[in-house]
Amino acid sequence: MSGIYIHIPFCKQACHYCDFHFSTQMGKKEAMVLALQKELELRKDSFAEETVQTIYFGGGTPSVLETEEINALIATVYAHYMVAANPEITLEANPDDLSKAKIEQLAATPINRLSIGIQSFFEDDLKLMNRAHNAEEAEACITMARTYFDNISIDLIYGVPGMTKERWISNIEKALAFQIPHISSYALTVEPKTALKKFIDKGLIGPVDDALAQEHHHILCERLQTAGFINYEFSNFGKEGYFSQNNTAYWLGKKYLGIGPSAHSYDGVQRGWNINNNPQYIKAINQGQLPMEVEELSKTDRYNEYIMTGLRTIWGVSLERIKEEFGAEFYDYLLEEANNKISKGLLIIEQGHLLVSKKGKFLSDGIAADLFRVN
Ligand code: SF4
């Protein structure tokens, strides 16, 4: 199983909390789409043995693309790669782009999964985050999208300063009322060099409170579980049959090709990342060069990554895989380090898999770090 990720590095405006790579200068959009197509062509040999099961348009804001541009990119994938019979093709979209006409056009493309950046249904939160959409658009776009797409995911952000418990519960209830099959939900994090960090440092916005975020996450897990969702990864909740195939493959350590500025790739041994500068990316690609840095992952790096991502999922860490892929030394080390956490009730072993318990859930990143090895 392998996937292609295509990064669309444009946004209409900068959300205050965001540290992804994007530009608000749309002038280079046309040249960018051509460069993305060219990169797909340039890298086809590296994926010649792979069957592409998922194609994922992420960003940035992929819904700023015209339908013709999306179709051209998908056609390029089909022209140069072996694509599975029914691939999952996801487009991340923002509510302000999803007019009825746009949704109708998207439904006529091969896109079969929409991931909509709602973040909140409340005006105060959306303004604080500087989202480009308003509360009315957040609700309207889901109603319209439901008519054309079955496989819809929405993103919600919790732990926002000023977001009371009641407002967070309202957000969850509004999401559930739309009967969508997948929800991704993340805590607001304060990244360096973001507007949010500056506002908090100046006291213009209250601090982000970890305890509040933890409470919100707990409420979310309980409510979505009651509504029939499976919390298959710390931040992801899906109905049976609607888990994100793209993200699951990534967490399970499958190969993926990242196309576009700032996109990351992984081939099972090496990790690569493209330059995060739009003009430089376009220039290099047009000269037939890949503006990519590559790092070979050591066995320890791969083990640490598997522990980190595995413990965030319901599949946990397969002890058999540890033994087979990393050897007896890593296996013994893991069991020895895990024992202490097992006795504290933070980890459990079930059917040969090491899993984070309910008690340890919000601590999973810290627990994983304690099980890491040093190169
Ligand atoms: S739309 Fe997404 S990528 Fe763009 S600024 Fe907002 S959070 Fe970042």
Boltz pocket constraint, residues with backbone or C-beta under 6 A from the ligand:
constraints:
  - pocket:
      binder: B
      contacts: [[A, 10], [A, 11], [A, 13], [A, 14], [A, 15], [A, 18], [A, 19], [A, 20], [A, 21], [A, 22], [A, 59], [A, 60], [A, 61], [A, 94], [A, 117]]
      max_distance: 6.0
